[in-house]
Amino acid sequence: MTLSVTVLGSSGMFATVDRACSGYLVEIAGKRVWMDAGAGTWQHLLKYVDYEDLDGVLLTHRHPDHTTDMFQAYHARWLGGAEPLPPIPLWAPAETLECVSAFYDVTDDGFVLHEIDEHTSLQIDDARFTFFKMAHPPETLGVRIERDGAVVAYSADSGEEADFAGLAGGADVFLCEATLQDRDDLWFGHLRAAQAGRIAKEVGAKLTVLTHLPPGRDLELSLAEAKATAGADVLLAFDGMSMEVNA
């Protein structure tokens, strides 16, 4: 297995009966990183990995639909066994770490906090994580993961003003937010599905997976709008979707 990503949650803004909020399990040569931890993703995570086997948590920004379930991991690792488990890394922008720490101190037995920004390069096993500042009101980082020539890119939340060429250029899989549809007013910090498709075409992504999807909407419409502007395959994310990525 080269590099795999499992969608733990794909709903934008709030969880629904069918979809948890944003979250992904990234697996690299036996290492397991929980990337974004929105509401509902904890239960889905446990379908694929024992919490004792988590190697780290990566949060892209402070918004609750990307963070709140990390406290489930903290409690499980601290209180779930006879003894607390060793702390694992929690990587996040400075603003996110400040908000998390203000709500609840997770550093005693749960996590070792690591501040990341757009200049950070993170090595996990033989995979390289780089980060890009996204066009979203709080400090937000998109994530590019490269291993053995395979590339996964994740937009987190962003408007179209970000450096998508750097983030997702030539990506094998591009997880791109598609919060809005054509009928919606523009909302700074978020993309319409048609914008996501156009960006995917511009950066040469091979497969684009629309995520952060609008609750209560006809998602086939989002898919159609993205396909109309994309120059590559486009799919809708769904919770439990798993992708093994090879160069």
Phi and psi restraints in degrees (value plus and minus 20) as a CYANA .aco file:
   2 THR   PHI    -100.3   -60.3
   2 THR   PSI     -80.6   -40.6
   3 LEU   PHI    -179.0  -139.0
   3 LEU   PSI     108.2   148.2
   4 SER   PHI    -151.7  -111.7
   4 SER   PSI     129.1   169.1
   5 VAL   PHI    -152.0  -112.0
   5 VAL   PSI     110.0   150.0
   6 THR   PHI    -136.3   -96.3
   6 THR   PSI     109.4   149.4
   7 VAL   PHI     -97.9   -57.9
   7 VAL   PSI      98.6   138.6
   8 LEU   PHI    -115.2   -75.2
   8 LEU   PSI     -42.0    -2.0
   9 GLY   PHI    -184.4  -144.4
   9 GLY   PSI     121.8   161.8
  10 SER   PHI    -159.6  -119.6
  10 SER   PSI      -9.0    31.0
  11 SER   PHI    -110.2   -70.2
  11 SER   PSI     122.3   162.3
  12 GLY   PHI    -109.7   -69.7
  12 GLY   PSI     118.1   158.1
  13 MET   PHI      58.2    98.2
  13 MET   PSI     -67.9   -27.9
  14 PHE   PHI    -172.8  -132.8
  14 PHE   PSI     135.3   175.3
  15 ALA   PHI     -96.6   -56.6
  15 ALA   PSI     133.3   173.3
  16 THR   PHI    -144.4  -104.4
  16 THR   PSI    -199.0  -159.0
  17 VAL   PHI     -79.3   -39.3
  17 VAL   PSI     -55.3   -15.3
  18 ASP   PHI    -117.8   -77.8
  18 ASP   PSI     -40.6    -0.6
  19 ARG   PHI    -157.0  -117.0
  19 ARG   PSI     110.8   150.8
  20 ALA   PHI     -97.7   -57.7
  20 ALA   PSI     150.4   190.4
  21 CYS   PHI     -93.6   -53.6
  21 CYS   PSI    -193.7  -153.7
  22 SER   PHI     -82.8   -42.8
  22 SER   PSI     111.9   151.9
  23 GLY   PHI    -198.7  -158.7
  23 GLY   PSI     126.8   166.8
  24 TYR   PHI    -166.3  -126.3
  24 TYR   PSI     122.9   162.9
  25 LEU   PHI    -122.5   -82.5
  25 LEU   PSI      98.4   138.4
  26 VAL   PHI    -124.8   -84.8
  26 VAL   PSI     106.1   146.1
  27 GLU   PHI    -140.1  -100.1
  27 GLU   PSI     108.6   148.6
  28 ILE   PHI    -156.0  -116.0
  28 ILE   PSI      85.0   125.0
  29 ALA   PHI      29.2    69.2
  29 ALA   PSI      25.3    65.3
  30 GLY   PHI      68.7   108.7
  30 GLY   PSI     -29.2    10.8
  31 LYS   PHI    -108.0   -68.0
  31 LYS   PSI     121.2   161.2
  32 ARG   PHI    -148.1  -108.1
  32 ARG   PSI      98.1   138.1
  33 VAL   PHI    -139.4   -99.4
  33 VAL   PSI     108.8   148.8
  34 TRP   PHI    -111.0   -71.0
  34 TRP   PSI      91.7   131.7
  35 MET   PHI    -124.5   -84.5
  35 MET   PSI      90.4   130.4
  36 ASP   PHI      46.3    86.3
  36 ASP   PSI     121.8   161.8
  37 ALA   PHI    -157.8  -117.8
  37 ALA   PSI      35.4    75.4
  38 GLY   PHI     -88.7   -48.7
  38 GLY   PSI     147.6   187.6
  39 ALA   PHI     -76.0   -36.0
  39 ALA   PSI     111.5   151.5
  40 GLY   PHI      74.0   114.0
  40 GLY   PSI     -35.3     4.7
  41 THR   PHI     -95.9   -55.9
  41 THR   PSI     -43.3    -3.3
  42 TRP   PHI     -80.0   -40.0
  42 TRP   PSI     -68.9   -28.9
  43 GLN   PHI     -80.2   -40.2
  43 GLN   PSI     -60.0   -20.0
  44 HIS   PHI     -89.0   -49.0
  44 HIS   PSI     -58.0   -18.0
  45 LEU   PHI     -76.5   -36.5
  45 LEU   PSI     -61.4   -21.4
  46 LEU   PHI     -86.9   -46.9
  46 LEU   PSI     -34.8     5.2
  47 LYS   PHI     -91.2   -51.2
  47 LYS   PSI     -42.4    -2.4
  48 TYR   PHI    -135.6   -95.6
  48 TYR   PSI     -41.6    -1.6
  49 VAL   PHI    -172.8  -132.8
  49 VAL   PSI     121.2   161.2
  50 ASP   PHI     -91.9   -51.9
  50 ASP   PSI     116.8   156.8
  51 TYR   PHI     -79.5   -39.5
  51 TYR   PSI     -44.1    -4.1
  52 GLU   PHI     -86.9   -46.9
  52 GLU   PSI     -40.6    -0.6
  53 ASP   PHI    -118.7   -78.7
  53 ASP   PSI     -16.8    23.2
  54 LEU   PHI     -84.2   -44.2
  54 LEU   PSI     118.6   158.6
  55 ASP   PHI    -124.3   -84.3
  55 ASP   PSI     -29.5    10.5
  56 GLY   PHI     150.3   190.3
  56 GLY   PSI     143.0   183.0
  57 VAL   PHI    -145.1  -105.1
  57 VAL   PSI     113.9   153.9
  58 LEU   PHI    -143.1  -103.1
  58 LEU   PSI     101.6   141.6
  59 LEU   PHI    -133.7   -93.7
  59 LEU   PSI     113.6   153.6
  60 THR   PHI    -105.8   -65.8
  60 THR   PSI     -48.2    -8.2
  61 HIS   PHI    -187.4  -147.4
  61 HIS   PSI     155.7   195.7
  62 ARG   PHI    -103.6   -63.6
  62 ARG   PSI     -29.9    10.1
  63 HIS   PHI     -80.5   -40.5
  63 HIS   PSI     122.0   162.0
  64 PRO   PHI     -78.6   -38.6
  64 PRO   PSI     -52.1   -12.1
  65 ASP   PHI     -94.1   -54.1
  65 ASP   PSI     -14.8    25.2
  66 HIS   PHI    -145.5  -105.5
  66 HIS   PSI     -21.1    18.9
  67 THR   PHI    -153.5  -113.5
  67 THR   PSI     -51.3   -11.3
  68 THR   PHI     -83.2   -43.2
  68 THR   PSI     -49.8    -9.8
  69 ASP   PHI     -95.3   -55.3
  69 ASP   PSI     -26.5    13.5
  70 MET   PHI     -81.5   -41.5
  70 MET   PSI     -46.5    -6.5
  71 PHE   PHI     -89.8   -49.8
  71 PHE   PSI     -43.9    -3.9
  72 GLN   PHI     -84.4   -44.4
  72 GLN   PSI     -64.3   -24.3
  73 ALA   PHI     -83.2   -43.2
  73 ALA   PSI     -60.9   -20.9
  74 TYR   PHI     -80.1   -40.1
  74 TYR   PSI     -69.7   -29.7
  75 HIS   PHI     -84.3   -44.3
  75 HIS   PSI     -61.0   -21.0
  76 ALA   PHI     -83.2   -43.2
  76 ALA   PSI     -64.9   -24.9
  77 ARG   PHI     -93.0   -53.0
  77 ARG   PSI     -46.5    -6.5
  78 TRP   PHI    -107.0   -67.0
  78 TRP   PSI     -60.0   -20.0
  79 LEU   PHI    -135.8   -95.8
  79 LEU   PSI     -23.9    16.1
  80 GLY   PHI    -100.9   -60.9
  80 GLY   PSI     -34.2     5.8
  81 GLY   PHI    -149.1  -109.1
  81 GLY   PSI    -194.7  -154.7
  82 ALA   PHI     -84.4   -44.4
  82 ALA   PSI     -52.4   -12.4
  83 GLU   PHI    -153.3  -113.3
  83 GLU   PSI     128.8   168.8
  84 PRO   PHI     -78.8   -38.8
  84 PRO   PSI     124.8   164.8
  85 LEU   PHI     -98.2   -58.2
  85 LEU   PSI     136.2   176.2
  86 PRO   PHI     -79.2   -39.2
  86 PRO   PSI     124.7   164.7
  87 PRO   PHI     -84.6   -44.6
  87 PRO   PSI     128.2   168.2
  88 ILE   PHI    -137.1   -97.1
  88 ILE   PSI     142.1   182.1
  89 PRO   PHI     -86.1   -46.1
  89 PRO   PSI     122.3   162.3
  90 LEU   PHI    -142.3  -102.3
  90 LEU   PSI      89.3   129.3
  91 TRP   PHI    -119.2   -79.2
  91 TRP   PSI     111.3   151.3
  92 ALA   PHI    -187.0  -147.0
  92 ALA   PSI     139.3   179.3
  93 PRO   PHI     -81.7   -41.7
  93 PRO   PSI     138.7   178.7
  94 ALA   PHI     -76.5   -36.5
  94 ALA   PSI     -63.7   -23.7
  95 GLU   PHI     -80.8   -40.8
  95 GLU   PSI     -59.5   -19.5
  96 THR   PHI     -86.8   -46.8
  96 THR   PSI     -65.1   -25.1
  97 LEU   PHI     -80.6   -40.6
  97 LEU   PSI     -59.5   -19.5
  98 GLU   PHI     -82.7   -42.7
  98 GLU   PSI     -63.6   -23.6
  99 CYS   PHI     -87.2   -47.2
  99 CYS   PSI     -63.9   -23.9
 100 VAL   PHI     -80.5   -40.5
 100 VAL   PSI     -66.9   -26.9
 101 SER   PHI     -87.3   -47.3
 101 SER   PSI     -52.5   -12.5
 102 ALA   PHI     -89.0   -49.0
 102 ALA   PSI     -52.6   -12.6
 103 PHE   PHI     -97.1   -57.1
 103 PHE   PSI     -61.9   -21.9
 104 TYR   PHI    -183.0  -143.0
 104 TYR   PSI     113.1   153.1
 105 ASP   PHI     -96.6   -56.6
 105 ASP   PSI      89.5   129.5
 106 VAL   PHI    -124.8   -84.8
 106 VAL   PSI      -8.5    31.5
 107 THR   PHI    -113.9   -73.9
 107 THR   PSI     -35.5     4.5
 108 ASP   PHI     -82.2   -42.2
 108 ASP   PSI     -77.0   -37.0
 109 ASP   PHI    -148.0  -108.0
 109 ASP   PSI     -21.8    18.2
 110 GLY   PHI    -120.1   -80.1
 110 GLY   PSI     -75.5   -35.5
 111 PHE   PHI    -155.5  -115.5
 111 PHE   PSI     132.4   172.4
 112 VAL   PHI    -124.8   -84.8
 112 VAL   PSI      98.2   138.2
 113 LEU   PHI    -101.9   -61.9
 113 LEU   PSI     113.0   153.0
 114 HIS   PHI    -149.2  -109.2
 114 HIS   PSI      97.3   137.3
 115 GLU   PHI     -96.7   -56.7
 115 GLU   PSI     113.2   153.2
 116 ILE   PHI    -145.7  -105.7
 116 ILE   PSI     134.4   174.4
 117 ASP   PHI    -168.5  -128.5
 117 ASP   PSI    -190.1  -150.1
 118 GLU   PHI     -88.9   -48.9
 118 GLU   PSI     -27.7    12.3
 119 HIS   PHI    -118.6   -78.6
 119 HIS   PSI     -22.5    17.5
 120 THR   PHI     -99.9   -59.9
 120 THR   PSI     119.7   159.7
 121 SER   PHI    -144.9  -104.9
 121 SER   PSI     104.0   144.0
 122 LEU   PHI    -137.8   -97.8
 122 LEU   PSI     110.6   150.6
 123 GLN   PHI    -126.5   -86.5
 123 GLN   PSI     101.8   141.8
 124 ILE   PHI    -143.8  -103.8
 124 ILE   PSI      93.3   133.3
 125 ASP   PHI      34.5    74.5
 125 ASP   PSI    -144.7  -104.7
 126 ASP   PHI    -127.3   -87.3
 126 ASP   PSI       3.2    43.2
 127 ALA   PHI    -123.5   -83.5
 127 ALA   PSI     124.9   164.9
 128 ARG   PHI    -131.6   -91.6
 128 ARG   PSI     105.8   145.8
 129 PHE   PHI    -125.1   -85.1
 129 PHE   PSI     106.2   146.2
 130 THR   PHI    -143.9  -103.9
 130 THR   PSI     140.0   180.0
 131 PHE   PHI    -151.1  -111.1
 131 PHE   PSI     128.4   168.4
 132 PHE   PHI    -152.6  -112.6
 132 PHE   PSI     115.7   155.7
 133 LYS   PHI     -90.5   -50.5
 133 LYS   PSI     105.6   145.6
 134 MET   PHI    -121.7   -81.7
 134 MET   PSI     142.4   182.4
 135 ALA   PHI    -110.3   -70.3
 135 ALA   PSI      59.9    99.9
 136 HIS   PHI    -165.5  -125.5
 136 HIS   PSI     123.1   163.1
 137 PRO   PHI     -74.4   -34.4
 137 PRO   PSI     -69.0   -29.0
 138 PRO   PHI     -99.0   -59.0
 138 PRO   PSI     146.9   186.9
 139 GLU   PHI     -80.8   -40.8
 139 GLU   PSI      95.4   135.4
 140 THR   PHI    -153.4  -113.4
 140 THR   PSI     117.2   157.2
 141 LEU   PHI    -139.4   -99.4
 141 LEU   PSI     107.7   147.7
 142 GLY   PHI    -100.0   -60.0
 142 GLY   PSI     137.4   177.4
 143 VAL   PHI    -144.7  -104.7
 143 VAL   PSI     109.2   149.2
 144 ARG   PHI    -135.3   -95.3
 144 ARG   PSI     105.8   145.8
 145 ILE   PHI    -138.6   -98.6
 145 ILE   PSI     106.7   146.7
 146 GLU   PHI    -147.2  -107.2
 146 GLU   PSI     112.0   152.0
 147 ARG   PHI    -171.3  -131.3
 147 ARG   PSI     103.9   143.9
 148 ASP   PHI      30.9    70.9
 148 ASP   PSI      19.2    59.2
 149 GLY   PHI      65.7   105.7
 149 GLY   PSI     -30.0    10.0
 150 ALA   PHI    -107.4   -67.4
 150 ALA   PSI     121.9   161.9
 151 VAL   PHI    -151.4  -111.4
 151 VAL   PSI     107.4   147.4
 152 VAL   PHI    -137.3   -97.3
 152 VAL   PSI     111.7   151.7
 153 ALA   PHI    -141.4  -101.4
 153 ALA   PSI     123.0   163.0
 154 TYR   PHI    -152.2  -112.2
 154 TYR   PSI     101.5   141.5
 155 SER   PHI     -95.2   -55.2
 155 SER   PSI     -37.3     2.7
 156 ALA   PHI      33.2    73.2
 156 ALA   PSI    -160.7  -120.7
 157 ASP   PHI    -122.5   -82.5
 157 ASP   PSI     114.4   154.4
 158 SER   PHI    -187.5  -147.5
 158 SER   PSI     126.7   166.7
 159 GLY   PHI    -101.7   -61.7
 159 GLY   PSI    -199.3  -159.3
 160 GLU   PHI     -99.6   -59.6
 160 GLU   PSI     -23.1    16.9
 161 GLU   PHI     -98.8   -58.8
 161 GLU   PSI     -24.0    16.0
 162 ALA   PHI     -98.1   -58.1
 162 ALA   PSI     151.1   191.1
 163 ASP   PHI    -103.4   -63.4
 163 ASP   PSI      56.8    96.8
 164 PHE   PHI     -92.7   -52.7
 164 PHE   PSI     -46.8    -6.8
 165 ALA   PHI     -83.9   -43.9
 165 ALA   PSI     -63.0   -23.0
 166 GLY   PHI     -88.8   -48.8
 166 GLY   PSI     -61.4   -21.4
 167 LEU   PHI     -86.8   -46.8
 167 LEU   PSI     -69.6   -29.6
 168 ALA   PHI    -142.5  -102.5
 168 ALA   PSI      -9.9    30.1
 169 GLY   PHI     -76.0   -36.0
 169 GLY   PSI     101.9   141.9
 170 GLY   PHI      46.9    86.9
 170 GLY   PSI      -2.5    37.5
 171 ALA   PHI     -83.8   -43.8
 171 ALA   PSI     120.2   160.2
 172 ASP   PHI     -91.4   -51.4
 172 ASP   PSI     -59.4   -19.4
 173 VAL   PHI    -153.4  -113.4
 173 VAL   PSI     107.5   147.5
 174 PHE   PHI    -138.9   -98.9
 174 PHE   PSI      86.0   126.0
 175 LEU   PHI    -103.9   -63.9
 175 LEU   PSI      87.3   127.3
 176 CYS   PHI    -143.1  -103.1
 176 CYS   PSI     111.4   151.4
 177 GLU   PHI     -84.4   -44.4
 177 GLU   PSI     124.9   164.9
 178 ALA   PHI    -165.3  -125.3
 178 ALA   PSI      44.2    84.2
 179 THR   PHI     -89.4   -49.4
 179 THR   PSI     -51.3   -11.3
 180 LEU   PHI    -134.4   -94.4
 180 LEU   PSI     142.5   182.5
 181 GLN   PHI    -137.9   -97.9
 181 GLN   PSI     150.4   190.4
 182 ASP   PHI     -77.6   -37.6
 182 ASP   PSI     -52.3   -12.3
 183 ARG   PHI     -94.1   -54.1
 183 ARG   PSI     -33.1     6.9
 184 ASP   PHI    -103.0   -63.0
 184 ASP   PSI     127.3   167.3
 185 ASP   PHI     -83.8   -43.8
 185 ASP   PSI     128.8   168.8
 186 LEU   PHI     -81.7   -41.7
 186 LEU   PSI     123.0   163.0
 187 TRP   PHI    -153.9  -113.9
 187 TRP   PSI      90.6   130.6
 188 PHE   PHI     -75.7   -35.7
 188 PHE   PSI     113.2   153.2
 189 GLY   PHI      77.9   117.9
 189 GLY   PSI     -19.4    20.6
 190 HIS   PHI    -161.4  -121.4
 190 HIS   PSI     137.7   177.7
 191 LEU   PHI    -129.2   -89.2
 191 LEU   PSI     126.3   166.3
 192 ARG   PHI     -94.9   -54.9
 192 ARG   PSI     134.4   174.4
 193 ALA   PHI     -78.5   -38.5
 193 ALA   PSI     -58.9   -18.9
 194 ALA   PHI     -83.3   -43.3
 194 ALA   PSI     -56.8   -16.8
 195 GLN   PHI     -85.6   -45.6
 195 GLN   PSI     -61.4   -21.4
 196 ALA   PHI     -79.5   -39.5
 196 ALA   PSI     -62.9   -22.9
 197 GLY   PHI     -83.5   -43.5
 197 GLY   PSI     -63.0   -23.0
 198 ARG   PHI     -84.4   -44.4
 198 ARG   PSI     -63.3   -23.3
 199 ILE   PHI     -81.5   -41.5
 199 ILE   PSI     -62.5   -22.5
 200 ALA   PHI     -78.5   -38.5
 200 ALA   PSI     -60.7   -20.7
 201 LYS   PHI     -85.5   -45.5
 201 LYS   PSI     -64.1   -24.1
 202 GLU   PHI     -83.8   -43.8
 202 GLU   PSI     -56.1   -16.1
 203 VAL   PHI    -111.7   -71.7
 203 VAL   PSI     -25.3    14.7
 204 GLY   PHI      54.7    94.7
 204 GLY   PSI      11.2    51.2
 205 ALA   PHI     -87.6   -47.6
 205 ALA   PSI     119.8   159.8
 206 LYS   PHI    -101.0   -61.0
 206 LYS   PSI     -60.7   -20.7
 207 LEU   PHI    -156.0  -116.0
 207 LEU   PSI     108.1   148.1
 208 THR   PHI    -132.4   -92.4
 208 THR   PSI     109.4   149.4
 209 VAL   PHI    -134.1   -94.1
 209 VAL   PSI      94.0   134.0
 210 LEU   PHI     -96.1   -56.1
 210 LEU   PSI     111.1   151.1
 211 THR   PHI    -161.3  -121.3
 211 THR   PSI    -196.4  -156.4
 212 HIS   PHI      33.6    73.6
 212 HIS   PSI      31.7    71.7
 213 LEU   PHI    -102.2   -62.2
 213 LEU   PSI     128.8   168.8
 214 PRO   PHI     -91.9   -51.9
 214 PRO   PSI     102.2   142.2
 215 PRO   PHI     -83.2   -43.2
 215 PRO   PSI     124.2   164.2
 216 GLY   PHI      55.0    95.0
 216 GLY   PSI      -6.6    33.4
 217 ARG   PHI    -132.6   -92.6
 217 ARG   PSI     143.6   183.6
 218 ASP   PHI     -96.6   -56.6
 218 ASP   PSI      81.9   121.9
 219 LEU   PHI     -93.6   -53.6
 219 LEU   PSI     -39.7     0.3
 220 GLU   PHI     -84.3   -44.3
 220 GLU   PSI     -49.4    -9.4
 221 LEU   PHI     -87.0   -47.0
 221 LEU   PSI     -63.7   -23.7
 222 SER   PHI     -77.2   -37.2
 222 SER   PSI     -65.0   -25.0
 223 LEU   PHI     -81.6   -41.6
 223 LEU   PSI     -64.8   -24.8
 224 ALA   PHI     -83.5   -43.5
 224 ALA   PSI     -60.1   -20.1
 225 GLU   PHI     -86.6   -46.6
 225 GLU   PSI     -57.6   -17.6
 226 ALA   PHI     -90.0   -50.0
 226 ALA   PSI     -62.2   -22.2
 227 LYS   PHI     -82.8   -42.8
 227 LYS   PSI     -50.3   -10.3
 228 ALA   PHI     -87.1   -47.1
 228 ALA   PSI     -41.9    -1.9
 229 THR   PHI    -133.9   -93.9
 229 THR   PSI     -29.5    10.5
 230 ALA   PHI    -108.0   -68.0
 230 ALA   PSI     130.8   170.8
 231 GLY   PHI    -127.5   -87.5
 231 GLY   PSI      -1.7    38.3
 232 ALA   PHI    -167.1  -127.1
 232 ALA   PSI     156.3   196.3
 233 ASP   PHI     -83.7   -43.7
 233 ASP   PSI     122.4   162.4
 234 VAL   PHI    -151.8  -111.8
 234 VAL   PSI     114.9   154.9
 235 LEU   PHI    -150.2  -110.2
 235 LEU   PSI     137.0   177.0
 236 LEU   PHI    -106.9   -66.9
 236 LEU   PSI     112.8   152.8
 237 ALA   PHI     -86.8   -46.8
 237 ALA   PSI     129.8   169.8
 238 PHE   PHI    -162.9  -122.9
 238 PHE   PSI     129.7   169.7
 239 ASP   PHI     -84.2   -44.2
 239 ASP   PSI     105.4   145.4
 240 GLY   PHI      80.6   120.6
 240 GLY   PSI     -28.4    11.6
 241 MET   PHI     -82.7   -42.7
 241 MET   PSI     110.2   150.2
 242 SER   PHI    -146.4  -106.4
 242 SER   PSI     116.4   156.4
 243 MET   PHI    -151.9  -111.9
 243 MET   PSI     104.1   144.1
 244 GLU   PHI    -117.0   -77.0
 244 GLU   PSI     104.6   144.6
 245 VAL   PHI    -130.2   -90.2
 245 VAL   PSI     103.7   143.7
 246 ASN   PHI    -145.4  -105.4
 246 ASN   PSI     127.6   167.6
